[in-house]
């Protein structure tokens, strides 16, 4: 009788061990980073390209971006390409991607421009228009804007 009990106990324990070792199934999927949910580098690049086009066409951006636009009009695209690549890296890094932002810090990049609140809001609206064009869901838009919005104090009034 004792042997039978022991045998049952051993079977019970071994099946428990089998179940508890079965780790590949039923694991909740790792949460996706904002970078992954945005669609990675290609999707971020498309958003940045449209964003730059929106900024270039926005009269409220003229005061600060005119020198860059003048360069482009003369066929010199080095500066706008550098801004584009820096923005892709900055957004990539801020959203959890592998990119590394190597540009100037935000205070240095905007020093002397005396960017106003109104100009900052207009630039954010140009970004939102691009995010909407690519149907980025409002949750992801909110997360991205909250990361970038956190930089406002380093950009406005420098
Ligand atoms: C969250 C908001 C913003 C972010 C993330 C951002 C990001 C950047 C970055 C990464 C650069 C390039 C830095 C480098 O060259 O190393 C830059 C440059 C610049 N930013 Fe911003 N910026 C923001 C807001 C603004 C606003 C509101 C304005 C003006 C209304 C502005 C005007 C400029 C201008 C004129 C340049 C220099 C472009 C050039 O001539 O090369 N930025 N910004």
Backbone and ligand atoms as CSV (ligand in chain L), in Angstrom:
chain,resi,resn,atom,element,x,y,z
A,1,UNK,N,N,0.830,-1.220,0.000
A,1,UNK,CA,C,0.000,0.000,0.000
A,1,UNK,C,C,0.859,1.263,0.000
A,2,UNK,N,N,1.913,1.239,0.879
A,2,UNK,CA,C,2.810,2.399,0.930
A,2,UNK,C,C,3.513,2.639,-0.393
A,3,UNK,N,N,3.903,1.502,-1.046
A,3,UNK,CA,C,4.579,1.594,-2.345
A,3,UNK,C,C,3.686,2.261,-3.373
A,4,UNK,N,N,2.400,1.891,-3.319
A,4,UNK,CA,C,1.443,2.439,-4.286
A,4,UNK,C,C,1.312,3.965,-4.113
A,5,UNK,N,N,1.245,4.379,-2.863
A,5,UNK,CA,C,1.130,5.821,-2.572
A,5,UNK,C,C,2.355,6.552,-3.097
A,6,UNK,N,N,3.536,5.949,-2.838
A,6,UNK,CA,C,4.787,6.552,-3.287
A,6,UNK,C,C,4.817,6.679,-4.811
A,7,UNK,N,N,4.363,5.601,-5.474
A,7,UNK,CA,C,4.358,5.609,-6.945
A,7,UNK,C,C,3.440,6.707,-7.472
A,8,UNK,N,N,2.277,6.837,-6.860
A,8,UNK,CA,C,1.332,7.886,-7.304
A,8,UNK,C,C,1.951,9.262,-7.080
A,9,UNK,N,N,2.593,9.415,-5.910
A,9,UNK,CA,C,3.211,10.715,-5.606
A,9,UNK,C,C,4.287,11.041,-6.631
A,10,UNK,N,N,5.076,10.036,-7.025
A,10,UNK,CA,C,6.157,10.279,-7.987
A,10,UNK,C,C,5.612,10.649,-9.363
A,11,UNK,N,N,4.544,9.949,-9.754
A,11,UNK,CA,C,3.935,10.287,-11.054
A,11,UNK,C,C,3.424,11.726,-11.023
A,12,UNK,N,N,2.765,12.069,-9.898
A,12,UNK,CA,C,2.217,13.422,-9.762
A,12,UNK,C,C,3.342,14.448,-9.845
A,13,UNK,N,N,4.455,14.180,-9.157
A,13,UNK,CA,C,5.568,15.135,-9.146
A,13,UNK,C,C,6.202,15.271,-10.520
A,14,UNK,N,N,6.350,14.120,-11.226
A,14,UNK,CA,C,7.009,14.209,-12.521
A,14,UNK,C,C,6.137,14.956,-13.521
A,15,UNK,N,N,4.811,14.776,-13.424
A,15,UNK,CA,C,3.979,15.510,-14.380
A,15,UNK,C,C,3.969,17.005,-14.044
A,16,UNK,N,N,4.100,17.317,-12.732
A,16,UNK,CA,C,4.196,18.729,-12.347
A,16,UNK,C,C,5.475,19.341,-12.929
A,17,UNK,N,N,6.571,18.542,-12.793
A,17,UNK,CA,C,7.849,19.037,-13.316
A,17,UNK,C,C,7.743,19.250,-14.823
A,18,UNK,N,N,7.046,18.342,-15.499
A,18,UNK,CA,C,6.896,18.474,-16.955
A,18,UNK,C,C,6.151,19.761,-17.298
A,19,UNK,N,N,5.044,19.986,-16.580
A,19,UNK,CA,C,4.234,21.185,-16.861
A,19,UNK,C,C,5.046,22.435,-16.569
A,20,UNK,N,N,5.767,22.428,-15.406
A,20,UNK,CA,C,6.434,23.667,-15.031
A,20,UNK,C,C,7.663,23.947,-15.901
A,21,UNK,N,N,8.191,22.909,-16.595
A,21,UNK,CA,C,9.334,23.156,-17.468
A,21,UNK,C,C,8.913,23.568,-18.871
A,22,UNK,N,N,7.627,23.499,-19.105
A,22,UNK,CA,C,7.145,23.750,-20.454
A,22,UNK,C,C,7.047,25.255,-20.689
A,23,UNK,N,N,8.264,25.937,-20.750
A,23,UNK,CA,C,8.198,27.390,-20.733
A,23,UNK,C,C,7.969,28.053,-22.093
A,24,UNK,N,N,8.084,27.327,-23.181
A,24,UNK,CA,C,7.960,28.002,-24.472
A,24,UNK,C,C,6.526,28.452,-24.770
A,25,UNK,N,N,5.567,27.730,-24.222
A,25,UNK,CA,C,4.177,28.074,-24.509
A,25,UNK,C,C,3.618,28.984,-23.433
A,26,UNK,N,N,2.554,29.629,-23.776
A,26,UNK,CA,C,1.766,30.396,-22.817
A,26,UNK,C,C,2.535,31.544,-22.152
A,27,UNK,N,N,3.678,31.927,-22.732
A,27,UNK,CA,C,4.388,33.083,-22.180
A,27,UNK,C,C,3.760,34.326,-22.785
A,28,UNK,N,N,3.476,35.357,-21.962
A,28,UNK,CA,C,2.960,36.576,-22.580
A,28,UNK,C,C,4.028,37.170,-23.494
A,29,UNK,N,N,3.637,37.677,-24.663
A,29,UNK,CA,C,4.611,38.249,-25.600
A,29,UNK,C,C,5.276,39.454,-24.938
A,30,UNK,N,N,6.599,39.607,-25.190
A,30,UNK,CA,C,7.311,40.767,-24.637
A,30,UNK,C,C,6.675,42.034,-25.206
A,31,UNK,N,N,6.463,43.060,-24.369
A,31,UNK,CA,C,5.815,44.268,-24.891
A,31,UNK,C,C,6.690,44.913,-25.969
A,32,UNK,N,N,6.051,45.359,-27.041
A,32,UNK,CA,C,6.816,45.981,-28.127
A,32,UNK,C,C,7.230,47.382,-27.722
A,33,UNK,N,N,8.441,47.771,-28.118
A,33,UNK,CA,C,8.887,49.143,-27.842
A,33,UNK,C,C,8.101,50.106,-28.738
A,34,UNK,N,N,8.136,51.386,-28.372
A,34,UNK,CA,C,7.492,52.402,-29.216
A,34,UNK,C,C,8.103,52.366,-30.622
A,35,UNK,N,N,9.417,52.181,-30.689
A,35,UNK,CA,C,10.128,52.093,-31.970
A,35,UNK,C,C,9.518,51.011,-32.857
A,36,UNK,N,N,9.285,49.827,-32.273
A,36,UNK,CA,C,8.697,48.719,-33.047
A,36,UNK,C,C,7.268,49.061,-33.465
A,37,UNK,N,N,6.515,49.651,-32.535
A,37,UNK,CA,C,5.115,49.981,-32.851
A,37,UNK,C,C,5.013,51.075,-33.898
A,38,UNK,N,N,6.020,51.960,-33.943
A,38,UNK,CA,C,6.014,52.999,-34.986
A,38,UNK,C,C,6.344,52.388,-36.356
A,39,UNK,N,N,6.968,51.227,-36.347
A,39,UNK,CA,C,7.296,50.551,-37.612
A,39,UNK,C,C,8.779,50.576,-37.943
A,40,UNK,N,N,9.623,50.950,-36.939
A,40,UNK,CA,C,11.073,50.907,-37.145
A,40,UNK,C,C,11.597,52.045,-37.997
A,41,UNK,N,N,12.841,51.894,-38.437
A,41,UNK,CA,C,13.565,53.000,-39.091
A,41,UNK,C,C,12.907,53.487,-40.388
A,42,UNK,N,N,12.419,52.563,-41.209
A,42,UNK,CA,C,11.819,52.995,-42.482
A,42,UNK,C,C,10.586,53.862,-42.261
A,43,UNK,N,N,9.757,53.443,-41.320
A,43,UNK,CA,C,8.531,54.203,-41.040
A,43,UNK,C,C,8.878,55.558,-40.424
A,44,UNK,N,N,9.851,55.560,-39.515
A,44,UNK,CA,C,10.266,56.824,-38.875
A,44,UNK,C,C,10.869,57.762,-39.930
A,45,UNK,N,N,11.643,57.215,-40.863
A,45,UNK,CA,C,12.253,58.038,-41.927
A,45,UNK,C,C,11.170,58.681,-42.794
A,46,UNK,N,N,10.128,57.917,-43.107
A,46,UNK,CA,C,9.034,58.459,-43.938
A,46,UNK,C,C,8.325,59.592,-43.200
A,47,UNK,N,N,8.119,59.404,-41.890
A,47,UNK,CA,C,7.465,60.453,-41.077
A,47,UNK,C,C,8.350,61.709,-41.046
A,48,UNK,N,N,9.659,61.518,-40.872
A,48,UNK,CA,C,10.582,62.665,-40.804
A,48,UNK,C,C,10.619,63.400,-42.147
A,49,UNK,N,N,10.641,62.678,-43.251
A,49,UNK,CA,C,10.666,63.337,-44.581
A,49,UNK,C,C,9.434,64.208,-44.779
A,50,UNK,N,N,8.270,63.666,-44.419
A,50,UNK,CA,C,7.030,64.439,-44.563
A,50,UNK,C,C,7.006,65.616,-43.585
A,51,UNK,N,N,7.525,65.393,-42.400
A,51,UNK,CA,C,7.618,66.448,-41.383
A,51,UNK,C,C,8.459,67.612,-41.920
A,52,UNK,N,N,9.612,67.306,-42.511
A,52,UNK,CA,C,10.486,68.360,-43.050
A,52,UNK,C,C,9.774,69.101,-44.189
A,53,UNK,N,N,9.060,68.363,-45.027
A,53,UNK,CA,C,8.301,69.012,-46.114
A,53,UNK,C,C,7.242,69.945,-45.524
A,54,UNK,N,N,6.571,69.509,-44.453
A,54,UNK,CA,C,5.549,70.349,-43.802
A,54,UNK,C,C,6.175,71.614,-43.213
A,55,UNK,N,N,7.329,71.437,-42.555
A,55,UNK,CA,C,8.018,72.585,-41.949
A,55,UNK,C,C,8.418,73.577,-43.047
A,56,UNK,N,N,8.960,73.056,-44.141
A,56,UNK,CA,C,9.417,73.932,-45.235
A,56,UNK,C,C,8.268,74.740,-45.830
A,57,UNK,N,N,7.046,74.192,-45.763
A,57,UNK,CA,C,5.886,74.867,-46.362
A,57,UNK,C,C,5.109,75.701,-45.336
A,58,UNK,N,N,5.575,75.713,-44.090
A,58,UNK,CA,C,4.826,76.368,-43.011
A,58,UNK,C,C,5.332,77.801,-42.816
A,59,UNK,N,N,4.492,78.819,-43.078
A,59,UNK,CA,C,4.948,80.215,-42.946
A,59,UNK,C,C,5.472,80.544,-41.541
A,60,UNK,N,N,4.945,79.831,-40.528
A,60,UNK,CA,C,5.403,80.120,-39.158
A,60,UNK,C,C,6.823,79.615,-38.902
A,61,UNK,N,N,7.333,78.785,-39.779
A,61,UNK,CA,C,8.682,78.241,-39.617
A,61,UNK,C,C,9.726,79.053,-40.386
A,62,UNK,N,N,9.242,80.001,-41.195
A,62,UNK,CA,C,10.110,80.768,-42.087
A,62,UNK,C,C,11.234,81.482,-41.322
A,63,UNK,N,N,10.862,82.162,-40.245
A,63,UNK,CA,C,11.841,82.972,-39.505
A,63,UNK,C,C,13.093,82.159,-39.151
A,64,UNK,N,N,12.891,80.952,-38.620
A,64,UNK,CA,C,14.040,80.172,-38.156
A,64,UNK,C,C,14.656,79.289,-39.248
A,65,UNK,N,N,13.837,78.806,-40.177
A,65,UNK,CA,C,14.360,77.835,-41.149
A,65,UNK,C,C,14.803,78.468,-42.471
A,66,UNK,N,N,14.666,79.810,-42.609
A,66,UNK,CA,C,15.004,80.439,-43.897
A,66,UNK,C,C,16.445,80.130,-44.354
A,67,UNK,N,N,17.448,80.198,-43.459
A,67,UNK,CA,C,18.814,79.903,-43.923
A,67,UNK,C,C,18.932,78.490,-44.529
A,68,UNK,N,N,18.254,77.537,-43.889
A,68,UNK,CA,C,18.278,76.155,-44.395
A,68,UNK,C,C,17.581,76.079,-45.762
A,69,UNK,N,N,16.446,76.777,-45.880
A,69,UNK,CA,C,15.689,76.772,-47.142
A,69,UNK,C,C,16.495,77.459,-48.254
A,70,UNK,N,N,17.232,78.520,-47.898
A,70,UNK,CA,C,18.072,79.210,-48.881
A,70,UNK,C,C,19.146,78.270,-49.423
A,71,UNK,N,N,19.742,77.493,-48.524
A,71,UNK,CA,C,20.755,76.508,-48.944
A,71,UNK,C,C,20.158,75.523,-49.941
A,72,UNK,N,N,18.970,75.006,-49.613
A,72,UNK,CA,C,18.318,74.017,-50.488
A,72,UNK,C,C,18.022,74.656,-51.849
A,73,UNK,N,N,17.554,75.927,-51.837
A,73,UNK,CA,C,17.234,76.618,-53.094
A,73,UNK,C,C,18.473,76.748,-53.974
A,74,UNK,N,N,19.649,76.851,-53.329
A,74,UNK,CA,C,20.913,76.962,-54.090
A,74,UNK,C,C,21.458,75.591,-54.477
A,75,UNK,N,N,20.716,74.543,-54.114
A,75,UNK,CA,C,21.157,73.189,-54.471
A,75,UNK,C,C,22.052,72.551,-53.426
A,76,UNK,N,N,22.235,73.250,-52.306
A,76,UNK,CA,C,23.067,72.687,-51.246
A,76,UNK,C,C,22.178,71.968,-50.217
A,77,UNK,N,N,22.141,70.652,-50.329
A,77,UNK,CA,C,21.223,69.881,-49.478
A,77,UNK,C,C,21.922,69.240,-48.263
A,78,UNK,N,N,23.217,69.555,-48.103
A,78,UNK,CA,C,23.975,68.889,-47.021
A,78,UNK,C,C,23.333,69.149,-45.653
A,79,UNK,N,N,22.912,70.398,-45.436
A,79,UNK,CA,C,22.373,70.771,-44.131
A,79,UNK,C,C,21.032,70.093,-43.850
A,80,UNK,N,N,20.156,70.078,-44.850
A,80,UNK,CA,C,18.838,69.460,-44.636
A,80,UNK,C,C,18.986,67.940,-44.493
A,81,UNK,N,N,19.956,67.364,-45.205
A,81,UNK,CA,C,20.192,65.919,-45.074
A,81,UNK,C,C,20.702,65.596,-43.672
A,82,UNK,N,N,21.583,66.468,-43.170
A,82,UNK,CA,C,22.105,66.251,-41.825
A,82,UNK,C,C,20.983,66.386,-40.781
A,83,UNK,N,N,20.114,67.390,-40.972
A,83,UNK,CA,C,18.980,67.555,-40.046
A,83,UNK,C,C,18.077,66.318,-40.096
A,84,UNK,N,N,17.788,65.860,-41.312
A,84,UNK,CA,C,16.941,64.669,-41.489
A,84,UNK,C,C,17.528,63.461,-40.742
A,85,UNK,N,N,18.822,63.209,-40.993
A,85,UNK,CA,C,19.423,62.028,-40.378
A,85,UNK,C,C,19.489,62.161,-38.856
A,86,UNK,N,N,19.756,63.388,-38.405
A,86,UNK,CA,C,19.777,63.608,-36.946
A,86,UNK,C,C,18.395,63.374,-36.337
A,87,UNK,N,N,17.351,63.841,-37.022
A,87,UNK,CA,C,15.986,63.647,-36.496
A,87,UNK,C,C,15.609,62.164,-36.455
A,88,UNK,N,N,15.999,61.431,-37.503
A,88,UNK,CA,C,15.710,59.983,-37.527
A,88,UNK,C,C,16.418,59.294,-36.353
A,89,UNK,N,N,17.689,59.656,-36.159
A,89,UNK,CA,C,18.445,59.043,-35.045
A,89,UNK,C,C,17.854,59.434,-33.694
A,90,UNK,N,N,17.477,60.703,-33.593
A,90,UNK,CA,C,16.949,61.197,-32.314
A,90,UNK,C,C,15.633,60.493,-31.962
A,91,UNK,N,N,14.735,60.397,-32.944
A,91,UNK,CA,C,13.440,59.747,-32.710
A,91,UNK,C,C,13.644,58.239,-32.504
A,92,UNK,N,N,14.556,57.657,-33.300
A,92,UNK,CA,C,14.860,56.228,-33.150
A,92,UNK,C,C,15.345,55.925,-31.738
A,93,UNK,N,N,16.317,56.689,-31.290
A,93,UNK,CA,C,16.880,56.462,-29.949
A,93,UNK,C,C,15.824,56.706,-28.866
A,94,UNK,N,N,15.086,57.802,-29.000
A,94,UNK,CA,C,14.102,58.166,-27.963
A,94,UNK,C,C,12.969,57.152,-27.863
A,95,UNK,N,N,12.728,56.399,-28.954
A,95,UNK,CA,C,11.616,55.451,-28.932
A,95,UNK,C,C,12.073,54.009,-28.655
A,96,UNK,N,N,13.372,53.862,-28.354
A,96,UNK,CA,C,13.862,52.533,-27.971
A,96,UNK,C,C,14.507,51.753,-29.103
A,97,UNK,N,N,14.851,52.440,-30.187
A,97,UNK,CA,C,15.506,51.772,-31.319
A,97,UNK,C,C,17.018,51.745,-31.161
A,98,UNK,N,N,17.718,51.120,-32.122
A,98,UNK,CA,C,19.175,50.979,-32.012
A,98,UNK,C,C,19.959,52.231,-32.444
A,99,UNK,N,N,19.283,53.232,-33.010
A,99,UNK,CA,C,19.980,54.417,-33.494
A,99,UNK,C,C,20.622,55.183,-32.332
A,100,UNK,N,N,21.701,55.884,-32.668
A,100,UNK,CA,C,22.366,56.721,-31.650
A,100,UNK,C,C,22.412,58.146,-32.184
A,101,UNK,N,N,21.791,59.062,-31.454
A,101,UNK,CA,C,21.801,60.468,-31.855
A,101,UNK,C,C,23.189,61.059,-31.583
A,102,UNK,N,N,23.803,61.591,-32.655
A,102,UNK,CA,C,25.173,62.114,-32.519
A,102,UNK,C,C,25.218,63.624,-32.757
A,103,UNK,N,N,24.038,64.250,-32.882
A,103,UNK,CA,C,24.007,65.688,-33.167
A,103,UNK,C,C,24.229,66.519,-31.910
A,104,UNK,N,N,24.039,67.817,-32.096
A,104,UNK,CA,C,24.227,68.749,-30.980
A,104,UNK,C,C,23.150,68.506,-29.914
A,105,UNK,N,N,23.468,68.881,-28.680
A,105,UNK,CA,C,22.410,68.836,-27.668
A,105,UNK,C,C,21.391,69.921,-28.011
A,106,UNK,N,N,20.178,69.779,-27.498
A,106,UNK,CA,C,19.065,70.639,-27.928
A,106,UNK,C,C,19.277,72.125,-27.592
A,107,UNK,N,N,19.938,72.412,-26.475
A,107,UNK,CA,C,20.188,73.823,-26.138
A,107,UNK,C,C,21.142,74.420,-27.172
A,108,UNK,N,N,22.244,73.743,-27.438
A,108,UNK,CA,C,23.237,74.245,-28.400
A,108,UNK,C,C,22.630,74.365,-29.803
A,109,UNK,N,N,21.848,73.369,-30.224
A,109,UNK,CA,C,21.279,73.367,-31.583
A,109,UNK,C,C,20.341,74.560,-31.814
A,110,UNK,N,N,19.703,75.045,-30.740
A,110,UNK,CA,C,18.700,76.104,-30.909
A,110,UNK,C,C,19.126,77.431,-30.272
A,111,UNK,N,N,20.405,77.521,-29.919
A,111,UNK,CA,C,20.933,78.718,-29.245
A,111,UNK,C,C,20.810,79.945,-30.141
A,112,UNK,N,N,20.323,81.041,-29.561
A,112,UNK,CA,C,20.250,82.311,-30.305
A,112,UNK,C,C,19.022,82.428,-31.200
A,113,UNK,N,N,18.240,81.341,-31.341
A,113,UNK,CA,C,17.065,81.393,-32.244
A,113,UNK,C,C,15.859,82.062,-31.581
A,114,UNK,N,N,15.878,82.129,-30.256
A,114,UNK,CA,C,14.758,82.741,-29.521
A,114,UNK,C,C,13.410,82.167,-29.978
A,115,UNK,N,N,13.347,80.855,-30.068
A,115,UNK,CA,C,12.114,80.166,-30.498
A,115,UNK,C,C,11.007,80.431,-29.483
A,116,UNK,N,N,9.843,80.817,-29.998
A,116,UNK,CA,C,8.708,81.125,-29.117
A,116,UNK,C,C,7.859,79.854,-28.883
A,117,UNK,N,N,6.981,79.960,-27.890
A,117,UNK,CA,C,6.007,78.901,-27.612
A,117,UNK,C,C,5.166,78.602,-28.848
A,118,UNK,N,N,4.732,79.679,-29.500
A,118,UNK,CA,C,3.881,79.569,-30.683
A,118,UNK,C,C,4.611,78.822,-31.814
A,119,UNK,N,N,5.885,79.144,-32.003
A,119,UNK,CA,C,6.675,78.450,-33.033
A,119,UNK,C,C,6.858,76.979,-32.664
A,120,UNK,N,N,7.106,76.730,-31.390
A,120,UNK,CA,C,7.260,75.337,-30.955
A,120,UNK,C,C,5.981,74.552,-31.256
A,121,UNK,N,N,4.832,75.149,-30.904
A,121,UNK,CA,C,3.550,74.463,-31.131
A,121,UNK,C,C,3.285,74.232,-32.621
A,122,UNK,N,N,3.709,75.205,-33.448
A,122,UNK,CA,C,3.510,75.046,-34.896
A,122,UNK,C,C,4.343,73.884,-35.433
A,123,UNK,N,N,5.575,73.774,-34.916
A,123,UNK,CA,C,6.425,72.665,-35.370
A,123,UNK,C,C,5.836,71.316,-34.933
A,124,UNK,N,N,5.298,71.267,-33.726
A,124,UNK,CA,C,4.654,70.027,-33.258
A,124,UNK,C,C,3.452,69.706,-34.161
A,125,UNK,N,N,2.693,70.749,-34.553
A,125,UNK,CA,C,1.536,70.526,-35.442
A,125,UNK,C,C,2.004,69.972,-36.798
A,126,UNK,N,N,3.166,70.445,-37.274
A,126,UNK,CA,C,3.710,69.912,-38.544
A,126,UNK,C,C,4.087,68.436,-38.397
A,127,UNK,N,N,4.572,68.082,-37.207
A,127,UNK,CA,C,4.908,66.673,-36.956
A,127,UNK,C,C,3.631,65.830,-36.872
A,128,UNK,N,N,2.631,66.354,-36.169
A,128,UNK,CA,C,1.359,65.618,-36.021
A,128,UNK,C,C,0.720,65.395,-37.403
A,129,UNK,N,N,0.792,66.412,-38.262
A,129,UNK,CA,C,0.216,66.266,-39.612
A,129,UNK,C,C,0.901,65.113,-40.352
A,130,UNK,N,N,2.203,64.988,-40.153
A,130,UNK,CA,C,2.928,63.886,-40.803
A,130,UNK,C,C,2.530,62.539,-40.186
A,131,UNK,N,N,2.452,62.488,-38.857
A,131,UNK,CA,C,2.050,61.232,-38.186
A,131,UNK,C,C,0.653,60.812,-38.652
A,132,UNK,N,N,-0.232,61.808,-38.812
A,132,UNK,CA,C,-1.595,61.498,-39.283
A,132,UNK,C,C,-1.577,60.985,-40.716
A,133,UNK,N,N,-0.725,61.585,-41.540
A,133,UNK,CA,C,-0.654,61.155,-42.942
A,133,UNK,C,C,-0.292,59.668,-43.032
A,134,UNK,N,N,0.561,59.217,-42.090
A,134,UNK,CA,C,0.961,57.804,-42.106
A,134,UNK,C,C,0.119,56.954,-41.144
A,135,UNK,N,N,-1.015,57.523,-40.701
A,135,UNK,CA,C,-1.969,56.794,-39.859
A,135,UNK,C,C,-1.340,56.197,-38.606
A,136,UNK,N,N,-0.391,56.923,-38.011
A,136,UNK,CA,C,0.171,56.468,-36.736
A,136,UNK,C,C,-0.935,56.601,-35.674
A,137,UNK,N,N,-1.222,55.527,-34.945
A,137,UNK,CA,C,-2.340,55.572,-33.983
A,137,UNK,C,C,-2.111,56.610,-32.874
A,138,UNK,N,N,-3.199,57.066,-32.277
A,138,UNK,CA,C,-3.085,58.163,-31.302
A,138,UNK,C,C,-2.256,57.767,-30.072
A,139,UNK,N,N,-2.296,56.489,-29.692
A,139,UNK,CA,C,-1.482,56.053,-28.536
A,139,UNK,C,C,0.010,56.292,-28.807
A,140,UNK,N,N,0.465,55.867,-29.991
A,140,UNK,CA,C,1.882,56.018,-30.349
A,140,UNK,C,C,2.224,57.493,-30.553
A,141,UNK,N,N,1.302,58.244,-31.150
A,141,UNK,CA,C,1.529,59.692,-31.314
A,141,UNK,C,C,1.736,60.336,-29.949
A,142,UNK,N,N,0.849,59.980,-29.001
A,142,UNK,CA,C,0.923,60.560,-27.661
A,142,UNK,C,C,2.258,60.246,-26.981
A,143,UNK,N,N,2.703,58.990,-27.135
A,143,UNK,CA,C,3.962,58.595,-26.497
A,143,UNK,C,C,5.142,59.353,-27.098
A,144,UNK,N,N,5.146,59.470,-28.434
A,144,UNK,CA,C,6.252,60.170,-29.097
A,144,UNK,C,C,6.242,61.656,-28.732
A,145,UNK,N,N,5.063,62.260,-28.756
A,145,UNK,CA,C,4.981,63.692,-28.453
A,145,UNK,C,C,5.337,63.972,-27.005
A,146,UNK,N,N,5.072,63.020,-26.123
A,146,UNK,CA,C,5.439,63.287,-24.730
A,146,UNK,C,C,6.958,63.223,-24.562
A,147,UNK,N,N,7.633,62.322,-25.290
A,147,UNK,CA,C,9.110,62.297,-25.223
A,147,UNK,C,C,9.676,63.609,-25.791
A,148,UNK,N,N,9.200,63.997,-26.979
A,148,UNK,CA,C,9.746,65.205,-27.628
A,148,UNK,C,C,9.319,66.472,-26.879
A,149,UNK,N,N,8.088,66.452,-26.365
A,149,UNK,CA,C,7.599,67.608,-25.597
A,149,UNK,C,C,8.475,67.882,-24.377
A,150,UNK,N,N,9.066,66.821,-23.853
A,150,UNK,CA,C,9.966,66.969,-22.700
A,150,UNK,C,C,11.207,67.788,-23.022
A,151,UNK,N,N,11.487,67.979,-24.314
A,151,UNK,CA,C,12.675,68.747,-24.722
A,151,UNK,C,C,12.376,70.244,-24.852
A,152,UNK,N,N,11.100,70.589,-24.710
A,152,UNK,CA,C,10.672,71.972,-24.965
A,152,UNK,C,C,11.503,73.013,-24.189
A,153,UNK,N,N,11.740,72.731,-22.916
A,153,UNK,CA,C,12.485,73.679,-22.073
A,153,UNK,C,C,13.901,73.929,-22.576
A,154,UNK,N,N,14.456,72.972,-23.334
A,154,UNK,CA,C,15.820,73.128,-23.877
A,154,UNK,C,C,15.810,73.831,-25.227
A,155,UNK,N,N,14.623,74.001,-25.815
A,155,UNK,CA,C,14.519,74.518,-27.191
A,155,UNK,C,C,13.953,75.937,-27.235
A,156,UNK,N,N,12.899,76.169,-26.452
A,156,UNK,CA,C,12.216,77.469,-26.475
A,156,UNK,C,C,13.039,78.507,-25.704
A,157,UNK,N,N,13.080,79.734,-26.277
A,157,UNK,CA,C,13.704,80.887,-25.596
A,157,UNK,C,C,15.201,80.770,-25.384
A,158,UNK,N,N,15.898,80.011,-26.215
A,158,UNK,CA,C,17.369,79.901,-26.054
A,158,UNK,C,C,18.062,81.000,-26.854
L,1,LIG,C1,C,10.772,68.737,-30.030
L,1,LIG,C2,C,11.082,69.671,-30.900
L,1,LIG,C3,C,12.383,69.742,-31.647
L,1,LIG,C4,C,13.329,68.778,-31.877
L,1,LIG,C5,C,13.308,67.331,-31.435
L,1,LIG,C6,C,14.372,69.388,-32.663
L,1,LIG,C7,C,15.492,68.727,-33.111
L,1,LIG,C8,C,16.518,69.329,-33.813
L,1,LIG,C9,C,17.722,68.675,-34.231
L,1,LIG,C10,C,18.061,67.204,-33.970
L,1,LIG,C11,C,18.479,69.561,-34.882
L,1,LIG,C12,C,19.857,69.312,-35.533
L,1,LIG,C13,C,20.955,69.457,-34.525
L,1,LIG,C14,C,22.342,69.349,-35.165
L,1,LIG,O1,O,22.544,69.924,-36.258
L,1,LIG,O2,O,23.241,68.716,-34.592
L,1,LIG,C15,C,17.740,70.802,-34.909
L,1,LIG,C16,C,18.157,71.954,-35.531
L,1,LIG,C17,C,17.350,73.022,-35.772
L,1,LIG,N1,N,16.113,73.235,-35.231
L,1,LIG,FE1,FE,15.118,72.005,-33.998
L,1,LIG,N2,N,14.054,70.687,-32.886
L,1,LIG,C18,C,12.844,70.945,-32.294
L,1,LIG,C19,C,12.162,72.132,-32.277
L,1,LIG,C20,C,12.469,73.192,-33.084
L,1,LIG,C21,C,11.637,74.367,-33.258
L,1,LIG,C22,C,10.322,74.602,-32.525
L,1,LIG,C23,C,12.255,75.142,-34.168
L,1,LIG,C24,C,11.837,76.453,-34.748
L,1,LIG,C25,C,10.615,76.915,-34.730
L,1,LIG,C26,C,13.487,74.484,-34.555
L,1,LIG,C27,C,14.396,74.973,-35.448
L,1,LIG,C28,C,15.604,74.390,-35.747
L,1,LIG,C29,C,16.564,74.976,-36.676
L,1,LIG,C30,C,16.392,76.249,-37.484
L,1,LIG,C31,C,17.661,74.109,-36.701
L,1,LIG,C32,C,18.949,74.277,-37.501
L,1,LIG,C33,C,18.776,73.712,-38.899
L,1,LIG,C34,C,19.995,74.060,-39.720
L,1,LIG,O3,O,20.007,75.164,-40.249
L,1,LIG,O4,O,20.906,73.244,-39.808
L,1,LIG,N3,N,13.583,73.302,-33.875
L,1,LIG,N4,N,16.565,70.633,-34.254
